[in-house]
Amino acid sequence: MEPKLSVTPRTRQIAPETSNVETARTEKIDPMAHVARELFDPATRRLDAKRVAEALDLPFAQIARALDVSPTQIQREPAGRSLQTELAKIAFCYSTLKTVLGTRDQVLLWMNAPHPDLGGRQPMSLFPERKTDMIVTLLQNALAGQMS
């Protein structure tokens, strides 16, 4: 039996533009804000390749190539343990972009637009080539403020 993790949302004080502390407001911080829940299988609580493919508008054949498995394996066990490492990289890309850009449509626009840091290639085109690490690095550098 796995231990249960209890997470209580934290709060933080947000000071207004003026220095009047009495009017400061409290904002709730969601510790799960970075998690794209729609990518997870509710029964296993693991990433689900079908849900990831659906979120990114990727055909099963392409997500299968990205995961280096057959489409049949994805059909048979979409949330399989052996898929989790590679799915986590793809999910990181999706959830990071969704957090920053706000909507799935914006994520898909970013993923399908040629990117100068990728030699003009579309980030989405790198998944089937098993080059997800390039997108992960690009996003991590951007989050750290290291633009090329």
Secondary structure as UniProt FT lines:
FT   STRAND          10..14
FT   HELIX           21..23
FT   STRAND          25..29
FT   TURN            31..34
FT   HELIX           37..39
FT   TURN            42..44
FT   HELIX           49..55
FT   TURN            56..57
FT   HELIX           60..67
FT   HELIX           71..76
FT   TURN            78..79
FT   HELIX           81..83
FT   HELIX           84..101
FT   HELIX           104..112
FT   HELIX           116..118
FT   TURN            119..120
FT   HELIX           123..126
FT   TURN            127..130
FT   HELIX           132..143
FT   TURN            144..145
//
